[in-house]
Structure formats: C-alpha cells, structure tokens
C-alpha cells in the first residue's frame, strides 16, 4: 500500500499533545506517512510551556533536505517556527523543493498563553512564507495580528479571510474556536468565494493541540487528493471527535486522543458563496 508522505515542520511537545506529536497522530490516522523537521524542542505539558530550545536554522534545513532527498513529499505543513532565522531557512528550503501543497499554521501563542513566535519573526512569516502557502490556518488572535485589527463575529471573520486570501493568493481558513456561542464556525476563503464550516462548540477537558491537529489533518487530506473545502471539512470533523475523546493521563491532566473509528461528525458546510 502506498501512502502519501506529509512533512511537518514544527516544534516538539514533550507533553505529547501538540506540535510534531499531534501532527504525526493526525497524519497516521488519515493514512499518510509523517516525516518531520523539528524547529524547536519545548519543555511543556497540556498546562504550560516551561521552556523553548530552538534548533539552529542549519539543523532545520538539514532535516528538510534529508527528507526531500529520498521521499516524494505530497504536502508540507508548518507549525511553530519561533525565530525569524528559522522562517527564512524554511522558506529558502521550500523554494528549492516546492511542494504541491503547503499548509501554513501561523503559530504565535500556545493555548496556555506562551509566546511561540518572536515579534521579529512575524514580519518574516508575512514576507517570506505566507506568500508561498497554498492554505493558511490562522485562529482569531493570529488573524488579528496579521491584519492589525480586531475581528468580531462571522461577518468580520469572512471579511478577514477574504482579505488575507486576496493578499496572499492562498486559501485562508480563519478559525472560530476562540469565538463565542453554541457553534464554532470557521470561514474558508479563496478567489472571492467563502465557505462556512459550523460545528457544535464542545466543553472539552482540554483544547491543547487543536490547531496543530487541524492543520496537519488538512495537509494529509490534501495529499490524499481532497479539494481544500473537503479537506477542511474532514479535518474539522477529526478535531471535533478528538475533543470528544479526551482521556485523563495524570492526576490533573487531560489530553485529546484520536477517535477509534472514522466519524462523519455533524459539520455543516455552507458552500462557496461570494465573500
């Protein structure tokens, strides 16, 4: 059986719930093969990030080159890059090895509040990596940083997704998990059209690793041939199932687990309307 290779370029989570570890779980669950380039080692758990220990740009580049030298990479996903020098190194490596699909999760702040992207790296991300992306997955705070303004309800999310999509020439998914209400609505925009993905808001024991899981799931679904709206639908259903499948792994700690079976969760899709 041939499996598509998906390269995730991100940080390692010692607690196992986010970062590279969450990415590999999603890629494997959807039937892909996960390759990695680790940008930083973090000392963290589902509660807090205790420390970040960056890998050198040379080390990150060497990992990417090693993967591309022997694998046929169907998609690349980037997560925590932390430093501007690493953003530059990743952008340069992907210029030499342009993937069919590049999913960029502009990871800036952890769920626990720890900063995962230095201030000067935001500019490098905007200028060097986002213009090369096929699909970008900012949450509401990240979209606000990229646009320099507050974003409120679904109408403002739609305008934000459309503006970012037009500016970068990419599919842009603005995620509504940080919003309010009984539904968690994400908005996908491309070429003047917008899709809404509505799912129930879950009061989960933890949400640690949801963004990593979603972007990795989108990448592997794209690698398997799904169109971007369908890849987003499948990925959102996967994350919803993980939120409903939290398990206790310590006296006071919970983590999300991949579902045992494929689920077609109740994700309502409003097909591509003009933005």
Number of C-alpha atoms within 10 A of each C-alpha: 2 7 14 21 22 32 29 29 26 27 27 26 22 17 17 18 26 29 31 31 20 25 34 23 20 27 26 15 18 19 15 23 18 22 22 23 24 24 29 24 18 19 15 19 19 22 15 15 20 10 11 18 13 18 19 16 18 12 16 24 21 14 18 22 16 12 16 17 11 8 13 12 22 22 25 27 27 30 26 26 29 27 23 20 16 25 27 18 21 23 23 15 17 18 12 10 14 15 21 12 20 26 28 27 26 25 23 24 16 18 18 14 11 14 15 21 20 14 13 12 19 20 14 18 22 15 15 18 23 23 15 21 23 22 27 26 27 25 22 21 18 18 23 16 13 17 13 9 11 13 18 14 12 17 12 12 26 23 17 26 30 26 18 24 23 16 11 19 17 22 25 29 33 28 24 23 18 10 18 12 10 10 15 19 25 27 26 28 30 24 13 14 17 23 20 23 23 19 20 15 17 15 9 16 16 21 22 25 25 22 26 28 28 25 30 33 32 31 34 33 27 24 23 19 12 15 12 20 23 15 22 25 24 23 23 26 22 26 26 24 22 23 25 18 16 18 15 12 10 8 6 7 13 20 24 27 17 20 17 10 8 13 12 12 16 13 18 13 18 12 13 15 11 12 17
